[in-house]
Amino acid sequence: MHLKIGDVAPDFRGKTTDDTETSLADFRGKKLVLYFYPMDFSPSCTMQACSLRDHGQQIRAKGAEILGVSTQRAASHQSFTKKYHLNFPLLADTNMATARAYGVAGRGLFGGVMAAMGIVDRVTFIVDEQGKIAHIINSPNIPNHGEQVLALL
Protein backbone atom coordinates (compact mmCIF):
# COMPACT_ATOMS: atom_id res chain seq x y z
CA MET A 1 0.00 0.00 0.00
CA HIS A 2 1.30 3.43 -0.88
CA LEU A 3 -0.36 6.16 1.12
CA LYS A 4 -0.79 9.60 -0.37
CA ILE A 5 -1.40 13.03 1.08
CA GLY A 6 -5.12 13.32 1.81
CA ASP A 7 -5.62 9.60 2.50
CA VAL A 8 -7.19 8.57 5.77
CA ALA A 9 -4.38 7.40 8.05
CA PRO A 10 -4.66 3.68 8.82
CA ASP A 11 -5.63 2.89 12.38
CA PHE A 12 -3.08 1.19 14.59
CA ARG A 13 -3.05 -0.22 18.07
CA GLY A 14 -0.17 -1.23 20.27
CA LYS A 15 1.81 -0.74 23.46
CA THR A 16 4.12 2.18 23.93
CA THR A 17 7.29 2.61 25.93
CA ASP A 18 5.38 3.23 29.16
CA ASP A 19 3.27 0.06 28.62
CA THR A 20 0.21 2.12 27.63
CA GLU A 21 -2.11 0.83 24.92
CA THR A 22 -2.50 3.47 22.20
CA SER A 23 -4.21 3.84 18.84
CA LEU A 24 -4.65 6.49 16.18
CA ALA A 25 -7.96 7.48 17.78
CA ASP A 26 -6.05 8.64 20.87
CA PHE A 27 -4.56 11.45 18.76
CA ARG A 28 -7.81 12.67 17.18
CA GLY A 29 -8.01 16.44 17.40
CA LYS A 30 -4.21 16.78 17.39
CA LYS A 31 -1.59 16.51 14.72
CA LEU A 32 0.57 13.40 14.94
CA VAL A 33 4.16 13.06 13.81
CA LEU A 34 4.25 9.30 13.23
CA TYR A 35 7.78 8.34 12.38
CA PHE A 36 8.96 4.87 11.44
CA TYR A 37 12.60 4.04 11.97
CA PRO A 38 14.65 0.87 11.44
CA MET A 39 16.22 0.10 14.81
CA ASP A 40 16.81 1.32 18.35
CA PHE A 41 20.39 2.38 19.14
CA SER A 42 21.68 2.53 15.54
CA PRO A 43 23.64 5.76 14.94
CA SER A 44 21.19 7.19 12.39
CA CYS A 45 18.09 6.24 14.36
CA THR A 46 19.57 7.72 17.52
CA MET A 47 20.41 10.97 15.71
CA GLN A 48 16.88 11.19 14.29
CA ALA A 49 15.20 10.47 17.65
CA CYS A 50 17.39 13.04 19.41
CA SER A 51 16.57 15.69 16.82
CA LEU A 52 12.85 15.11 17.44
CA ARG A 53 13.48 15.10 21.20
CA ASP A 54 15.35 18.40 21.00
CA HIS A 55 12.46 20.00 19.07
CA GLY A 56 9.68 18.21 20.95
CA GLN A 57 8.55 21.27 22.88
CA GLN A 58 8.30 23.34 19.68
CA ILE A 59 6.47 20.51 17.90
CA ARG A 60 3.98 20.20 20.76
CA ALA A 61 3.55 24.00 20.77
CA LYS A 62 2.28 23.62 17.18
CA GLY A 63 -0.39 21.18 18.37
CA ALA A 64 1.37 17.95 17.41
CA GLU A 65 2.40 14.83 19.28
CA ILE A 66 5.29 12.55 18.31
CA LEU A 67 5.14 8.76 18.16
CA GLY A 68 8.07 6.65 17.00
CA VAL A 69 7.48 3.17 15.58
CA SER A 70 9.85 0.27 15.00
CA THR A 71 9.74 -3.49 15.39
CA GLN A 72 11.83 -3.85 18.53
CA ARG A 73 10.22 -5.08 21.71
CA ALA A 74 9.03 -2.70 24.41
CA ALA A 75 12.10 -3.51 26.58
CA SER A 76 14.42 -2.26 23.81
CA HIS A 77 12.32 0.88 23.39
CA GLN A 78 12.41 1.50 27.14
CA SER A 79 16.22 1.24 27.21
CA PHE A 80 16.52 3.49 24.14
CA THR A 81 14.15 6.07 25.68
CA LYS A 82 15.97 6.05 29.00
CA LYS A 83 19.47 6.29 27.54
CA TYR A 84 18.63 9.22 25.24
CA HIS A 85 16.00 10.91 27.46
CA LEU A 86 13.36 10.79 24.74
CA ASN A 87 10.33 12.92 25.56
CA PHE A 88 7.84 11.02 23.39
CA PRO A 89 6.63 7.41 23.32
CA LEU A 90 7.78 4.61 21.03
CA LEU A 91 5.39 1.96 19.73
CA ALA A 92 6.55 -1.67 19.72
CA ASP A 93 5.34 -2.93 16.32
CA THR A 94 6.76 -6.43 16.79
CA ASN A 95 4.39 -8.06 14.27
CA MET A 96 4.89 -5.24 11.72
CA ALA A 97 1.11 -4.70 11.49
CA THR A 98 1.42 -0.91 11.74
CA ALA A 99 4.37 -0.82 9.33
CA ARG A 100 2.42 -2.89 6.79
CA ALA A 101 -0.67 -0.68 7.18
CA TYR A 102 1.47 2.38 6.41
CA GLY A 103 3.34 0.68 3.57
CA VAL A 104 6.78 0.93 5.17
CA ALA A 105 7.54 -2.77 5.59
CA GLY A 106 9.79 -3.82 2.78
CA ARG A 107 9.91 -1.11 0.15
CA GLY A 108 12.63 -0.72 -2.43
CA LEU A 109 15.29 -3.03 -3.85
CA PHE A 110 16.20 -4.78 -0.61
CA GLY A 111 12.85 -4.24 1.08
CA GLY A 112 11.83 -7.89 1.25
CA VAL A 113 15.10 -8.87 2.89
CA MET A 114 14.89 -5.98 5.35
CA ALA A 115 11.27 -6.80 6.22
CA ALA A 116 12.21 -10.46 6.78
CA MET A 117 14.83 -9.21 9.24
CA GLY A 118 12.18 -7.09 11.00
CA ILE A 119 13.54 -3.76 9.79
CA VAL A 120 11.10 -1.12 8.53
CA ASP A 121 11.75 1.83 6.23
CA ARG A 122 12.56 5.28 7.59
CA VAL A 123 9.46 7.34 6.73
CA THR A 124 7.57 10.04 8.65
CA PHE A 125 3.86 10.73 8.30
CA ILE A 126 2.26 13.87 9.63
CA VAL A 127 -1.38 13.12 10.34
CA ASP A 128 -3.77 16.06 10.72
CA GLU A 129 -6.37 16.60 13.42
CA GLN A 130 -9.02 14.74 11.40
CA GLY A 131 -6.86 11.65 10.91
CA LYS A 132 -5.75 12.32 7.33
CA ILE A 133 -2.22 12.19 5.98
CA ALA A 134 -1.07 15.82 5.68
CA HIS A 135 2.59 15.20 4.79
CA ILE A 136 4.87 12.27 4.01
CA ILE A 137 8.62 12.55 4.46
CA ASN A 138 10.10 9.66 2.48
CA SER A 139 13.70 10.75 2.96
CA PRO A 140 14.04 12.32 6.40
CA ASN A 141 16.94 14.67 6.99
CA ILE A 142 18.19 12.53 9.85
CA PRO A 143 20.27 15.01 11.89
CA ASN A 144 17.76 17.83 11.29
CA HIS A 145 14.52 15.88 11.31
CA GLY A 146 13.01 18.00 14.09
CA GLU A 147 13.47 21.16 12.01
CA GLN A 148 12.14 19.38 8.93
CA VAL A 149 8.97 18.41 10.80
CA LEU A 150 8.55 21.89 12.28
CA ALA A 151 8.67 23.43 8.81
CA LEU A 152 5.66 21.31 7.81
CA LEU A 153 3.47 21.89 10.89
DODRENNU-96556 format. One record per residue (C-alpha): x negated, y, z. Coordinates in Angstrom, 3 decimals. Layout:
N
<r><u>X</u><v>Y</v><w>Z</w></r>
...
***
This chain:
153
<r><u>0.000</u><v>0.000</v><w>0.000</w></r>
<r><u>-1.297</u><v>3.434</v><w>-0.877</w></r>
<r><u>0.362</u><v>6.156</v><w>1.122</w></r>
<r><u>0.788</u><v>9.599</v><w>-0.371</w></r>
<r><u>1.403</u><v>13.028</v><w>1.080</w></r>
<r><u>5.116</u><v>13.324</v><w>1.808</w></r>
<r><u>5.617</u><v>9.604</v><w>2.504</w></r>
<r><u>7.187</u><v>8.574</v><w>5.773</w></r>
<r><u>4.385</u><v>7.400</v><w>8.052</w></r>
<r><u>4.664</u><v>3.683</v><w>8.821</w></r>
<r><u>5.628</u><v>2.887</v><w>12.383</w></r>
<r><u>3.081</u><v>1.195</v><w>14.594</w></r>
<r><u>3.052</u><v>-0.222</v><w>18.072</w></r>
<r><u>0.168</u><v>-1.232</v><w>20.271</w></r>
<r><u>-1.805</u><v>-0.743</v><w>23.458</w></r>
<r><u>-4.124</u><v>2.179</v><w>23.930</w></r>
<r><u>-7.290</u><v>2.614</v><w>25.934</w></r>
<r><u>-5.377</u><v>3.234</v><w>29.160</w></r>
<r><u>-3.268</u><v>0.065</v><w>28.620</w></r>
<r><u>-0.214</u><v>2.118</v><w>27.632</w></r>
<r><u>2.109</u><v>0.828</v><w>24.923</w></r>
<r><u>2.498</u><v>3.469</v><w>22.201</w></r>
<r><u>4.210</u><v>3.838</v><w>18.836</w></r>
<r><u>4.650</u><v>6.490</v><w>16.179</w></r>
<r><u>7.963</u><v>7.476</v><w>17.784</w></r>
<r><u>6.045</u><v>8.644</v><w>20.874</w></r>
<r><u>4.560</u><v>11.449</v><w>18.761</w></r>
<r><u>7.807</u><v>12.673</v><w>17.176</w></r>
<r><u>8.009</u><v>16.442</v><w>17.397</w></r>
<r><u>4.209</u><v>16.785</v><w>17.392</w></r>
<r><u>1.586</u><v>16.511</v><w>14.719</w></r>
<r><u>-0.565</u><v>13.398</v><w>14.939</w></r>
<r><u>-4.164</u><v>13.057</v><w>13.813</w></r>
<r><u>-4.252</u><v>9.302</v><w>13.228</w></r>
<r><u>-7.782</u><v>8.337</v><w>12.384</w></r>
<r><u>-8.958</u><v>4.873</v><w>11.436</w></r>
<r><u>-12.601</u><v>4.036</v><w>11.971</w></r>
<r><u>-14.650</u><v>0.869</v><w>11.435</w></r>
<r><u>-16.220</u><v>0.101</v><w>14.807</w></r>
<r><u>-16.808</u><v>1.316</v><w>18.352</w></r>
<r><u>-20.389</u><v>2.379</v><w>19.139</w></r>
<r><u>-21.684</u><v>2.526</v><w>15.542</w></r>
<r><u>-23.642</u><v>5.760</v><w>14.941</w></r>
<r><u>-21.187</u><v>7.186</v><w>12.390</w></r>
<r><u>-18.086</u><v>6.241</v><w>14.356</w></r>
<r><u>-19.572</u><v>7.723</v><w>17.516</w></r>
<r><u>-20.406</u><v>10.966</v><w>15.712</w></r>
<r><u>-16.877</u><v>11.190</v><w>14.294</w></r>
<r><u>-15.201</u><v>10.475</v><w>17.649</w></r>
<r><u>-17.392</u><v>13.036</v><w>19.415</w></r>
<r><u>-16.568</u><v>15.688</v><w>16.821</w></r>
<r><u>-12.855</u><v>15.108</v><w>17.441</w></r>
<r><u>-13.482</u><v>15.099</v><w>21.201</w></r>
<r><u>-15.345</u><v>18.405</v><w>21.001</w></r>
<r><u>-12.462</u><v>19.995</v><w>19.067</w></r>
<r><u>-9.682</u><v>18.213</v><w>20.951</w></r>
<r><u>-8.548</u><v>21.271</v><w>22.883</w></r>
<r><u>-8.295</u><v>23.344</v><w>19.681</w></r>
<r><u>-6.470</u><v>20.512</v><w>17.903</w></r>
<r><u>-3.979</u><v>20.201</v><w>20.757</w></r>
<r><u>-3.547</u><v>24.003</v><w>20.775</w></r>
<r><u>-2.275</u><v>23.624</v><w>17.184</w></r>
<r><u>0.391</u><v>21.177</v><w>18.372</w></r>
<r><u>-1.370</u><v>17.955</v><w>17.407</w></r>
<r><u>-2.399</u><v>14.834</v><w>19.278</w></r>
<r><u>-5.290</u><v>12.545</v><w>18.313</w></r>
<r><u>-5.136</u><v>8.758</v><w>18.165</w></r>
<r><u>-8.075</u><v>6.649</v><w>17.005</w></r>
<r><u>-7.475</u><v>3.175</v><w>15.577</w></r>
<r><u>-9.854</u><v>0.273</v><w>15.002</w></r>
<r><u>-9.736</u><v>-3.486</v><w>15.393</w></r>
<r><u>-11.835</u><v>-3.853</v><w>18.526</w></r>
<r><u>-10.218</u><v>-5.079</v><w>21.708</w></r>
<r><u>-9.032</u><v>-2.702</v><w>24.410</w></r>
<r><u>-12.096</u><v>-3.509</v><w>26.576</w></r>
<r><u>-14.423</u><v>-2.262</v><w>23.813</w></r>
<r><u>-12.319</u><v>0.883</v><w>23.388</w></r>
<r><u>-12.409</u><v>1.495</v><w>27.136</w></r>
<r><u>-16.223</u><v>1.243</v><w>27.209</w></r>
<r><u>-16.516</u><v>3.492</v><w>24.142</w></r>
<r><u>-14.151</u><v>6.066</v><w>25.675</w></r>
<r><u>-15.966</u><v>6.046</v><w>29.001</w></r>
<r><u>-19.475</u><v>6.289</v><w>27.545</w></r>
<r><u>-18.627</u><v>9.224</v><w>25.243</w></r>
<r><u>-15.996</u><v>10.909</v><w>27.460</w></r>
<r><u>-13.355</u><v>10.787</v><w>24.735</w></r>
<r><u>-10.325</u><v>12.922</v><w>25.558</w></r>
<r><u>-7.843</u><v>11.016</v><w>23.394</w></r>
<r><u>-6.631</u><v>7.408</v><w>23.317</w></r>
<r><u>-7.782</u><v>4.611</v><w>21.033</w></r>
<r><u>-5.394</u><v>1.963</v><w>19.729</w></r>
<r><u>-6.555</u><v>-1.668</v><w>19.719</w></r>
<r><u>-5.340</u><v>-2.933</v><w>16.320</w></r>
<r><u>-6.757</u><v>-6.428</v><w>16.789</w></r>
<r><u>-4.392</u><v>-8.058</v><w>14.271</w></r>
<r><u>-4.887</u><v>-5.239</v><w>11.725</w></r>
<r><u>-1.109</u><v>-4.697</v><w>11.492</w></r>
<r><u>-1.421</u><v>-0.911</v><w>11.743</w></r>
<r><u>-4.373</u><v>-0.818</v><w>9.330</w></r>
<r><u>-2.424</u><v>-2.892</v><w>6.794</w></r>
<r><u>0.669</u><v>-0.680</v><w>7.182</w></r>
<r><u>-1.466</u><v>2.381</v><w>6.407</w></r>
<r><u>-3.343</u><v>0.677</v><w>3.565</w></r>
<r><u>-6.784</u><v>0.933</v><w>5.166</w></r>
<r><u>-7.544</u><v>-2.771</v><w>5.587</w></r>
<r><u>-9.791</u><v>-3.820</v><w>2.778</w></r>
<r><u>-9.910</u><v>-1.105</v><w>0.147</w></r>
<r><u>-12.635</u><v>-0.724</v><w>-2.429</w></r>
<r><u>-15.291</u><v>-3.026</v><w>-3.853</w></r>
<r><u>-16.202</u><v>-4.785</v><w>-0.606</w></r>
<r><u>-12.847</u><v>-4.243</v><w>1.078</w></r>
<r><u>-11.832</u><v>-7.886</v><w>1.249</w></r>
<r><u>-15.097</u><v>-8.871</v><w>2.893</w></r>
<r><u>-14.891</u><v>-5.979</v><w>5.354</w></r>
<r><u>-11.266</u><v>-6.803</v><w>6.223</w></r>
<r><u>-12.210</u><v>-10.455</v><w>6.777</w></r>
<r><u>-14.835</u><v>-9.206</v><w>9.238</w></r>
<r><u>-12.178</u><v>-7.088</v><w>10.996</w></r>
<r><u>-13.542</u><v>-3.755</v><w>9.792</w></r>
<r><u>-11.103</u><v>-1.117</v><w>8.526</w></r>
<r><u>-11.751</u><v>1.831</v><w>6.233</w></r>
<r><u>-12.561</u><v>5.280</v><w>7.594</w></r>
<r><u>-9.457</u><v>7.341</v><w>6.733</w></r>
<r><u>-7.574</u><v>10.036</v><w>8.653</w></r>
<r><u>-3.860</u><v>10.726</v><w>8.299</w></r>
<r><u>-2.262</u><v>13.870</v><w>9.635</w></r>
<r><u>1.377</u><v>13.123</v><w>10.344</w></r>
<r><u>3.770</u><v>16.060</v><w>10.720</w></r>
<r><u>6.375</u><v>16.602</v><w>13.416</w></r>
<r><u>9.022</u><v>14.737</v><w>11.397</w></r>
<r><u>6.864</u><v>11.650</v><w>10.910</w></r>
<r><u>5.754</u><v>12.317</v><w>7.329</w></r>
<r><u>2.216</u><v>12.194</v><w>5.979</w></r>
<r><u>1.066</u><v>15.824</v><w>5.684</w></r>
<r><u>-2.594</u><v>15.203</v><w>4.788</w></r>
<r><u>-4.867</u><v>12.272</v><w>4.006</w></r>
<r><u>-8.622</u><v>12.551</v><w>4.459</w></r>
<r><u>-10.097</u><v>9.660</v><w>2.479</w></r>
<r><u>-13.696</u><v>10.751</v><w>2.956</w></r>
<r><u>-14.037</u><v>12.318</v><w>6.396</w></r>
<r><u>-16.938</u><v>14.671</v><w>6.987</w></r>
<r><u>-18.193</u><v>12.525</v><w>9.853</w></r>
<r><u>-20.270</u><v>15.007</v><w>11.890</w></r>
<r><u>-17.757</u><v>17.827</v><w>11.287</w></r>
<r><u>-14.523</u><v>15.882</v><w>11.315</w></r>
<r><u>-13.011</u><v>18.001</v><w>14.091</w></r>
<r><u>-13.467</u><v>21.159</v><w>12.010</w></r>
<r><u>-12.143</u><v>19.381</v><w>8.933</w></r>
<r><u>-8.974</u><v>18.410</v><w>10.797</w></r>
<r><u>-8.547</u><v>21.894</v><w>12.284</w></r>
<r><u>-8.673</u><v>23.435</v><w>8.815</w></r>
<r><u>-5.657</u><v>21.310</v><w>7.812</w></r>
<r><u>-3.474</u><v>21.895</v><w>10.890</w></r>
***
